[in-house]
Amino acid sequence: MLAKAGGGPGRGVVHLADWTATKLRWKLTADDKERAALEKLAKGCTNTVKYEVAP
């Protein structure tokens, strides 16, 4: 389950970006519930997720 990460201001955004990059890197899918949660948590984030597809 994806939840807001602790650890201070901005840490949740970093966790969200890492989570999303991992999903993209390994071409993992997200069901409707997870996608809605990711979109809700990302609202207002200005980070760009950078990743390379795994071989």
C-alpha angles and dihedrals in degrees: 000000000000115000136166108278122232126220105100140299114338095011092109090055091051091049091049092050091047091048092049093046091051092050091050095043093055094035091241120167129230123214121227093267094051092044091052090050092049092049092048093050092045095052106121095011115132097191120120115220112229121193145149121224111249116246 
